Amino acid sequence: MIFIALKNLFQEKTRLLISIGGVAFSVLLILILQGLYQGFSYRMGEYIRSQPADFWVSDDKARDMFHSISILPLEYKAKIEAVAGVAKVSPFSARQIVVNIRGKREATYLVAYDSETGIGGPNKVVQGKQYPDQGEIIIDRVFANKQKLKIDDSLLIGVDNFKVAGISEGTNLVTFQYSFVTKQDAERTFKTADITNYFLVSMRDVDKNQVAVNIEKQLPGTEVFTKQEFVENNTEFIRETFLPIVLVLLIIGFAVGVAVIGLTIFTSTIEKAKEYGVLKAIGVKNNQLYQMVLGQAFVAGLIGYSLGVILAFAVNQIVTRLVPEFISLFRLVDFILVLGATLIMSLLAAYIPIRRIAVINPAEVFKA
């Protein structure tokens, strides 16, 4: 039966190619969209994850770094250090600013690097210096590519020129990118010598929940987030705005795959109705014929899946080079889920052809 199924499937090569192409397109669309969603979600929280802290202490009117502003007095540092269970407290200053590059204004998210504590530095530098000195700046690779900047080039922030000393990766936020300067340069640029945006708190081996409560009691008007909570706050808008769009497009891609496989197998079934009738007449049972149709659908689906995976990697490489802002992240679990979705596509696509076989009357084969 498997031999007959494969023979029927490969007999019409053009139709088979159309079927495989449809599945490959669906798999490509699903993988690219899923990769984009995972890439955006991961990158938005990647820098926060890299910072050595158990808690982020924020102004209670701010929930994330990008859609609200947290302003806290530096004097709060001593008060947090006085809370039992706190091991280390470090100010963290950063905000979105506009830089002038060859007369063109561009936005970047400027972070203050504190050389004494190591807080606020880039998590991965791929070219140049690992950390900036005074009058220097480290910029993201995507930002450098977009603005055609290289090491030793300069850009203007306010009235100060900064020399590009390094280029980092993992600091791309799609709409803008992180940049890094010294704490002293940031204070002068932000004009904030006595305030900061957040405090990063490291804990001893104690009840962390109770420590968080005690900090909020000690400092009214503040809110304490665990690192994971702060990551979720900063990636929330991706889930709320991008995910619904992704889901709609994923459903469309899934429907395309079902329709293409189903149409191919159904057409083949109609054309070979007499052959199925002959098989029924000589004693082949319906469930054996169903297995033939399912086998054709699954083979077409698996070939299309394999081609779609190859295309997804190729398209990702090409688009990443052409559009530096493009962020994607392929995970093994995503490939497994898409494989499962492809098998479900094939199963659904075989439903109508199977119903057609079920109503074939063997007696029709012997009509003149």
C-alpha positions in Angstrom: 0.0 0.0 0.0 2.8 2.4 0.8 4.4 1.7 -2.6 1.1 2.5 -4.4 0.7 5.7 -2.3 4.2 6.9 -3.2 3.7 5.9 -6.9 0.4 8.0 -7.0 2.1 10.9 -5.3 5.2 11.1 -7.5 3.3 10.2 -10.8 2.2 13.9 -11.3 5.5 15.7 -10.6 4.2 19.2 -11.3 1.3 18.8 -9.0 3.6 17.3 -6.3 6.0 20.3 -6.7 3.1 22.7 -6.2 2.0 20.8 -3.1 5.5 20.8 -1.6 6.0 24.4 -2.6 2.8 25.4 -0.8 3.9 23.6 2.4 7.4 25.0 2.2 6.0 28.5 1.9 3.7 27.9 4.9 6.6 26.5 7.0 8.9 29.4 5.9 6.2 32.0 6.9 5.6 30.3 10.2 9.3 30.0 11.1 10.2 33.5 10.1 7.3 35.0 12.1 8.0 32.9 15.1 11.7 33.7 14.9 10.8 37.4 14.7 8.6 37.2 17.7 11.1 35.3 19.8 13.9 37.6 18.6 12.1 40.7 19.6 11.0 39.3 22.9 14.5 38.0 23.8 16.4 41.1 22.7 14.1 43.5 24.5 15.0 41.8 27.8 18.5 40.6 26.9 20.4 43.6 28.3 18.4 43.6 31.5 19.1 39.9 32.0 22.8 40.6 31.7 22.9 43.1 34.6 24.0 41.6 37.9 21.0 42.3 40.2 18.3 40.4 42.0 16.0 43.5 42.1 15.4 46.7 40.1 14.1 49.5 42.3 12.0 52.0 40.3 9.8 55.0 40.7 6.3 53.6 41.3 5.0 55.5 38.3 7.3 53.7 35.9 6.9 50.1 34.8 9.6 49.8 32.1 12.7 51.5 30.7 11.2 52.6 27.3 7.6 53.9 27.9 8.0 55.7 31.2 10.6 57.6 33.1 11.8 56.6 36.6 13.6 59.3 38.6 15.0 58.5 42.1 17.3 60.6 44.4 20.8 59.2 44.8 20.3 59.5 48.6 18.1 56.5 48.4 21.2 54.3 47.9 22.2 54.5 51.5 18.6 53.8 52.7 18.4 50.7 50.6 21.8 49.5 51.8 20.5 49.8 55.4 17.7 47.3 54.7 18.6 43.9 56.2 19.5 41.3 53.6 20.8 43.7 51.0 24.3 43.0 49.9 25.0 45.6 47.2 23.2 48.6 45.7 24.2 50.3 42.4 22.6 53.3 40.7 21.6 52.7 37.0 21.1 55.7 34.8 19.9 55.5 31.2 17.5 57.3 28.9 16.6 57.8 25.3 18.4 60.8 23.8 19.0 62.4 20.3 22.5 62.4 18.8 23.8 64.4 15.9 25.6 62.5 13.2 26.8 64.6 10.3 24.0 67.0 10.8 21.4 64.2 11.0 19.5 63.6 14.3 19.1 60.0 15.4 17.7 58.4 18.6 19.7 56.1 20.8 19.2 54.7 24.4 22.3 56.1 26.3 23.5 54.1 29.3 25.9 55.3 32.0 28.7 52.8 32.6 30.1 52.9 36.1 33.7 51.6 36.0 33.8 51.2 39.8 30.8 48.8 40.0 30.8 47.4 36.5 27.1 48.3 36.2 25.8 49.6 32.9 28.4 48.3 30.5 27.7 46.6 27.2 27.3 42.8 27.5 29.1 41.9 24.3 31.6 44.1 22.4 32.6 42.7 19.0 35.0 45.4 17.9 37.2 48.0 19.7 37.3 48.7 23.4 35.3 46.7 25.9 34.4 49.8 27.9 34.5 53.5 27.1 36.8 56.1 28.6 35.8 59.7 29.1 34.8 61.3 25.8 34.2 57.9 24.2 31.1 56.0 23.3 30.3 52.4 22.5 27.5 51.9 19.9 25.5 49.0 18.7 26.4 47.2 15.5 23.0 47.9 13.9 23.3 51.5 14.8 26.8 51.6 13.4 25.7 50.0 10.1 22.7 52.2 9.7 24.6 55.4 10.3 27.8 54.2 8.5 29.9 54.7 11.6 33.2 53.0 12.4 35.8 53.0 15.2 37.3 56.5 15.8 34.4 58.3 14.1 32.7 61.0 16.2 29.1 62.0 16.9 27.7 64.9 18.8 25.5 64.7 21.9 24.4 68.1 23.1 27.6 70.2 22.8 30.0 67.3 23.4 31.7 65.2 20.7 32.2 61.5 21.5 34.6 59.2 19.7 33.3 55.8 18.8 35.6 53.4 20.8 33.7 50.1 20.4 30.8 48.3 18.7 28.5 46.0 20.6 26.0 43.3 19.8 22.9 42.2 21.6 21.9 45.8 22.2 19.5 46.3 19.4 15.9 47.3 20.3 14.6 47.4 16.8 13.4 51.0 16.9 16.6 52.3 18.5 19.8 50.8 20.0 21.8 51.1 23.3 24.9 53.2 23.4 27.3 53.4 26.4 29.3 56.3 27.9 31.1 56.8 31.2 29.1 57.6 34.3 30.7 61.1 34.4 29.8 61.8 30.7 26.3 60.6 31.3 25.8 62.8 34.3 27.0 65.8 32.3 24.8 64.9 29.3 21.7 64.1 31.4 22.4 67.1 33.7 21.5 64.9 36.7 24.3 64.7 39.3 22.1 63.9 42.3 19.5 61.6 40.8 19.4 58.3 38.9 16.8 56.2 37.2 17.0 52.8 39.0 18.8 51.1 41.7 20.1 47.6 41.1 20.1 45.5 44.3 21.9 42.3 45.0 20.8 40.1 47.9 22.3 37.9 50.5 20.8 34.4 51.0 17.6 35.6 52.7 13.9 35.9 52.2 13.9 38.1 49.0 10.2 38.7 49.1 10.4 40.2 52.6 13.4 42.3 51.6 11.5 43.8 48.6 8.6 44.6 50.9 11.0 46.3 53.4 12.6 48.4 50.7 9.2 49.7 49.5 8.3 50.5 53.2 11.6 52.3 53.7 11.2 54.3 50.4 7.5 55.3 49.8 6.9 56.1 46.1 9.2 53.3 44.9 8.4 49.8 43.5 10.7 46.8 43.6 10.7 44.4 40.7 12.6 41.1 40.5 14.8 40.8 37.4 12.3 38.5 35.7 9.4 40.8 36.5 11.3 43.8 35.0 12.2 41.8 31.9 8.5 40.9 31.5 7.5 44.6 31.9 10.0 45.6 29.2 8.8 42.9 26.8 5.1 43.3 27.5 4.3 45.6 24.6 5.8 43.0 22.2 3.4 40.4 23.5 0.4 42.8 23.4 1.0 44.4 20.0 3.1 42.1 17.9 1.8 38.7 19.0 -1.8 39.1 17.8 -0.5 40.1 14.4 1.8 37.1 14.4 -1.0 34.7 15.3 -3.2 36.0 12.5 -0.4 35.5 9.9 0.4 32.0 11.4 -3.2 31.0 11.0 -3.1 32.2 7.4 0.1 30.2 6.7 -1.3 27.1 8.3 -4.5 27.4 6.2 -2.4 27.8 3.0 -0.6 24.6 3.8 -3.8 22.6 4.5 -5.4 23.9 1.3 -2.5 23.2 -1.0 -1.9 19.6 0.3 -5.6 18.9 0.4 -6.2 20.1 -3.1 -3.3 18.1 -4.5 -4.4 14.8 -2.7 -8.1 15.4 -3.5 -7.4 15.9 -7.2 -5.2 12.8 -7.3 -8.0 10.9 -5.5 -10.7 12.0 -8.0 -8.5 11.1 -11.0 -7.8 7.6 -9.6 -11.3 6.9 -8.3 -11.6 3.9 -10.6 -8.3 2.5 -9.3 -9.6 2.8 -5.8 -12.8 1.1 -6.8 -10.8 -1.8 -8.3 -8.9 -2.2 -5.1 -12.1 -2.2 -3.1 -13.6 -4.8 -5.5 -10.7 -7.2 -4.9 -11.1 -6.9 -1.2 -8.9 -4.0 -0.1 -10.5 -2.5 3.0 -11.3 1.2 3.4 -8.8 1.7 6.3 -6.0 0.4 4.0 -7.0 3.0 1.4 -7.2 5.6 4.0 -3.6 4.8 5.0 -2.6 5.3 1.3 -4.1 8.8 1.3 -2.6 9.7 4.7 0.8 8.4 3.5 0.7 10.7 0.5 -0.3 13.7 2.6 2.4 13.0 5.2 5.2 12.5 2.6 4.2 15.8 0.8 4.1 17.5 4.2 7.5 16.3 5.4 9.3 17.1 2.1 7.7 20.6 2.2 8.7 21.0 5.9 12.3 20.1 5.1 12.4 22.6 2.2 10.7 25.3 4.3 13.4 24.9 7.1 16.2 25.3 4.5 14.5 28.4 3.0 13.9 29.9 6.5 17.6 29.8 7.3 18.5 31.2 3.9 16.0 34.0 4.0 17.0 34.8 7.5 20.7 35.2 6.5 19.8 37.3 3.5 17.4 39.6 5.3 19.7 40.1 8.3 22.4 41.4 6.0 20.1 43.7 4.0 18.1 44.9 7.0 20.3 45.2 10.2 17.3 45.9 12.4 15.8 42.5 11.5 16.0 40.4 14.7 15.2 36.7 14.7 15.8 33.8 17.0 15.3 30.2 16.0 14.8 27.7 18.8 14.8 23.9 18.6 11.4 23.8 20.2 10.0 26.1 17.4 11.2 23.6 14.8 9.5 20.8 16.7 6.3 22.7 17.0 6.3 23.6 13.3 6.9 20.0 12.5 3.9 19.1 14.6 1.9 21.8 12.8 2.9 20.4 9.4 1.8 16.9 10.4 -1.5 18.3 11.5 -1.8 20.2 8.2 -1.3 16.9 6.4 -3.9 15.1 8.6 -6.5 17.8 7.9 -5.7 17.9 4.2 -6.3 14.2 3.9 -9.8 14.4 5.4 -11.8 15.3 2.3 -10.0 12.8 0.0 -10.6 10.1 2.6 -14.3 10.9 2.6 -14.3 10.7 -1.2 -12.8 7.2 -1.0 -15.3 6.1 1.5 -18.2 6.7 -0.9 -16.6 5.1 -3.9 -18.8 2.2 -5.1 -16.8 -0.7 -6.5 -19.7 -1.6 -8.9 -19.0 1.7 -10.7 -15.7 0.3 -12.0 -17.5 -2.3 -14.1 -19.9 0.0 -15.8 -19.5 0.4 -19.5 
